[in-house]
Amino acid sequence: SKLAGSPLRVENTNLFSGILAGLLTFGLLTKLIVTNLRNSSRPAQNPVHTVDTIGHYLVTDYSLPFEVVGVLLLVSLVGAAVITAFMKLKRS
């Protein structure tokens, strides 16, 4: 890093755990999408959604998925920074 005065070194790639995490995530998302498609045939009871109702749902019913998505986005940004630093180090 720039603070330490030396380039960022990535020594462990963890290919197996990365593939395993990717497959588990793919499986979970596939299951959620299939379940959602099966339940989508029912008509909506209240189709009018305002910013107030969406905000209410985000802090009550969907607070855990909202936090998980936030952490997932943070991890993806940090991963992108590490990959970029690794690629720059590899070019030098």
ChimeraX attribute file (.defattr): number of C-alpha atoms within 10 A of each C-alpha:
attribute: neighborCount
match mode: 1-to-1
recipient: residues
	/A:1	9
	/A:2	7
	/A:3	6
	/A:4	7
	/A:5	7
	/A:6	8
	/A:7	13
	/A:8	14
	/A:9	12
	/A:10	11
	/A:11	7
	/A:12	6
	/A:13	8
	/A:14	8
	/A:15	9
	/A:16	9
	/A:17	10
	/A:18	11
	/A:19	11
	/A:20	11
	/A:21	12
	/A:22	12
	/A:23	12
	/A:24	12
	/A:25	12
	/A:26	12
	/A:27	12
	/A:28	11
	/A:29	12
	/A:30	12
	/A:31	12
	/A:32	11
	/A:33	12
	/A:34	11
	/A:35	11
	/A:36	11
	/A:37	10
	/A:38	9
	/A:39	10
	/A:40	10
	/A:41	8
	/A:42	7
	/A:43	8
	/A:44	8
	/A:45	6
	/A:46	6
	/A:47	7
	/A:48	7
	/A:49	8
	/A:50	9
	/A:51	8
	/A:52	9
	/A:53	10
	/A:54	12
	/A:55	11
	/A:56	13
	/A:57	13
	/A:58	15
	/A:59	12
	/A:60	10
	/A:61	10
	/A:62	13
	/A:63	12
	/A:64	12
	/A:65	11
	/A:66	14
	/A:67	13
	/A:68	11
	/A:69	11
	/A:70	12
	/A:71	12
	/A:72	12
	/A:73	12
	/A:74	12
	/A:75	12
	/A:76	12
	/A:77	12
	/A:78	12
	/A:79	12
	/A:80	12
	/A:81	12
	/A:82	15
	/A:83	13
	/A:84	12
	/A:85	16
	/A:86	16
	/A:87	11
	/A:88	12
	/A:89	13
	/A:90	9
	/A:91	6
	/A:92	5
